């Protein structure tokens, strides 16, 4: 009777030990994590590019306004007003 319980205990231990994730499951989980990180990195890079484009547009706008102001002053100085 004790031998039967010992065999059952060993079988239960082996069953629990072997019941972990398979290599395919671990690989799929790693791929899903990598894909998720890649998506986050792509979204961050898109956001950074949009912010850079907004900054460039603001600088261009300020430069155009400065050039318009200087052109007006030069025209005024030339005409004598």
C-alpha positions as protocol buffer text, in pm:
chain_id: "A"
residue {
  index: 1
  type: UNK
  ca { x: 0 y: 0 z: 0 }
}
residue {
  index: 2
  type: UNK
  ca { x: 284 y: 240 z: 85 }
}
residue {
  index: 3
  type: UNK
  ca { x: 451 y: 154 z: -245 }
}
residue {
  index: 4
  type: UNK
  ca { x: 132 y: 253 z: -432 }
}
residue {
  index: 5
  type: UNK
  ca { x: 121 y: 588 z: -253 }
}
residue {
  index: 6
  type: UNK
  ca { x: 491 y: 641 z: -324 }
}
residue {
  index: 7
  type: UNK
  ca { x: 437 y: 568 z: -694 }
}
residue {
  index: 8
  type: UNK
  ca { x: 135 y: 801 z: -705 }
}
residue {
  index: 9
  type: UNK
  ca { x: 333 y: 1075 z: -530 }
}
residue {
  index: 10
  type: UNK
  ca { x: 620 y: 1039 z: -777 }
}
residue {
  index: 11
  type: UNK
  ca { x: 379 y: 1043 z: -1071 }
}
residue {
  index: 12
  type: UNK
  ca { x: 208 y: 1355 z: -934 }
}
residue {
  index: 13
  type: UNK
  ca { x: 546 y: 1525 z: -887 }
}
residue {
  index: 14
  type: UNK
  ca { x: 652 y: 1443 z: -1243 }
}
residue {
  index: 15
  type: UNK
  ca { x: 316 y: 1560 z: -1378 }
}
residue {
  index: 16
  type: UNK
  ca { x: 346 y: 1895 z: -1197 }
}
residue {
  index: 17
  type: UNK
  ca { x: 709 y: 1938 z: -1302 }
}
residue {
  index: 18
  type: UNK
  ca { x: 633 y: 1867 z: -1668 }
}
residue {
  index: 19
  type: UNK
  ca { x: 317 y: 2075 z: -1678 }
}
residue {
  index: 20
  type: UNK
  ca { x: 501 y: 2403 z: -1745 }
}
residue {
  index: 21
  type: UNK
  ca { x: 498 y: 2604 z: -2063 }
}
residue {
  index: 22
  type: UNK
  ca { x: 623 y: 2432 z: -2374 }
}
residue {
  index: 23
  type: UNK
  ca { x: 899 y: 2582 z: -2585 }
}
residue {
  index: 24
  type: UNK
  ca { x: 644 y: 2685 z: -2848 }
}
residue {
  index: 25
  type: UNK
  ca { x: 430 y: 2865 z: -2589 }
}
residue {
  index: 26
  type: UNK
  ca { x: 732 y: 3048 z: -2447 }
}
residue {
  index: 27
  type: UNK
  ca { x: 845 y: 3142 z: -2800 }
}
residue {
  index: 28
  type: UNK
  ca { x: 498 y: 3273 z: -2886 }
}
residue {
  index: 29
  type: UNK
  ca { x: 489 y: 3479 z: -2567 }
}
residue {
  index: 30
  type: UNK
  ca { x: 836 y: 3622 z: -2640 }
}
residue {
  index: 31
  type: UNK
  ca { x: 728 y: 3710 z: -2996 }
}
residue {
  index: 32
  type: UNK
  ca { x: 412 y: 3879 z: -2870 }
}
residue {
  index: 33
  type: UNK
  ca { x: 618 y: 4083 z: -2624 }
}
residue {
  index: 34
  type: UNK
  ca { x: 865 y: 4181 z: -2896 }
}
residue {
  index: 35
  type: UNK
  ca { x: 582 y: 4280 z: -3131 }
}
residue {
  index: 36
  type: UNK
  ca { x: 424 y: 4489 z: -2857 }
}
residue {
  index: 37
  type: UNK
  ca { x: 752 y: 4668 z: -2787 }
}
residue {
  index: 38
  type: UNK
  ca { x: 803 y: 4731 z: -3159 }
}
residue {
  index: 39
  type: UNK
  ca { x: 455 y: 4884 z: -3186 }
}
residue {
  index: 40
  type: UNK
  ca { x: 523 y: 5112 z: -2890 }
}
residue {
  index: 41
  type: UNK
  ca { x: 858 y: 5219 z: -3036 }
}
residue {
  index: 42
  type: UNK
  ca { x: 694 y: 5292 z: -3373 }
}
residue {
  index: 43
  type: UNK
  ca { x: 421 y: 5499 z: -3208 }
}
residue {
  index: 44
  type: UNK
  ca { x: 682 y: 5693 z: -3012 }
}
residue {
  index: 45
  type: UNK
  ca { x: 887 y: 5764 z: -3324 }
}
residue {
  index: 46
  type: UNK
  ca { x: 577 y: 5882 z: -3511 }
}
residue {
  index: 47
  type: UNK
  ca { x: 487 y: 6112 z: -3223 }
}
residue {
  index: 48
  type: UNK
  ca { x: 840 y: 6252 z: -3213 }
}
residue {
  index: 49
  type: UNK
  ca { x: 835 y: 6313 z: -3590 }
}
residue {
  index: 50
  type: UNK
  ca { x: 501 y: 6496 z: -3563 }
}
residue {
  index: 51
  type: UNK
  ca { x: 635 y: 6715 z: -3281 }
}
residue {
  index: 52
  type: UNK
  ca { x: 947 y: 6792 z: -3484 }
}
residue {
  index: 53
  type: UNK
  ca { x: 733 y: 6888 z: -3784 }
}
residue {
  index: 54
  type: UNK
  ca { x: 529 y: 7123 z: -3563 }
}
residue {
  index: 55
  type: UNK
  ca { x: 848 y: 7282 z: -3430 }
}
residue {
  index: 56
  type: UNK
  ca { x: 983 y: 7331 z: -3783 }
}
residue {
  index: 57
  type: UNK
  ca { x: 653 y: 7489 z: -3892 }
}
residue {
  index: 58
  type: UNK
  ca { x: 664 y: 7727 z: -3594 }
}
residue {
  index: 59
  type: UNK
  ca { x: 1022 y: 7831 z: -3675 }
}
residue {
  index: 60
  type: UNK
  ca { x: 934 y: 7878 z: -4043 }
}
residue {
  index: 61
  type: UNK
  ca { x: 636 y: 8091 z: -3948 }
}
residue {
  index: 62
  type: UNK
  ca { x: 845 y: 8308 z: -3715 }
}
residue {
  index: 63
  type: UNK
  ca { x: 1116 y: 8346 z: -3981 }
}
residue {
  index: 64
  type: UNK
  ca { x: 859 y: 8447 z: -4243 }
}
residue {
  index: 65
  type: UNK
  ca { x: 709 y: 8703 z: -4007 }
}
residue {
  index: 66
  type: UNK
  ca { x: 1054 y: 8845 z: -3934 }
}
residue {
  index: 67
  type: UNK
  ca { x: 1134 y: 8865 z: -4306 }
}
residue {
  index: 68
  type: UNK
  ca { x: 803 y: 9040 z: -4376 }
}
residue {
  index: 69
  type: UNK
  ca { x: 875 y: 9291 z: -4098 }
}
residue {
  index: 70
  type: UNK
  ca { x: 1225 y: 9361 z: -4230 }
}
residue {
  index: 71
  type: UNK
  ca { x: 1096 y: 9394 z: -4586 }
}
residue {
  index: 72
  type: UNK
  ca { x: 835 y: 9645 z: -4470 }
}
residue {
  index: 73
  type: UNK
  ca { x: 1099 y: 9850 z: -4285 }
}
residue {
  index: 74
  type: UNK
  ca { x: 1333 y: 9844 z: -4583 }
}
residue {
  index: 75
  type: UNK
  ca { x: 1053 y: 9955 z: -4816 }
}
residue {
  index: 76
  type: UNK
  ca { x: 963 y: 10233 z: -4575 }
}
residue {
  index: 77
  type: UNK
  ca { x: 1325 y: 10345 z: -4554 }
}
residue {
  index: 78
  type: UNK
  ca { x: 1361 y: 10345 z: -4932 }
}
residue {
  index: 79
  type: UNK
  ca { x: 1043 y: 10543 z: -4993 }
}
residue {
  index: 80
  type: UNK
  ca { x: 1123 y: 10783 z: -4710 }
}
residue {
  index: 81
  type: UNK
  ca { x: 818 y: 10736 z: -4495 }
}
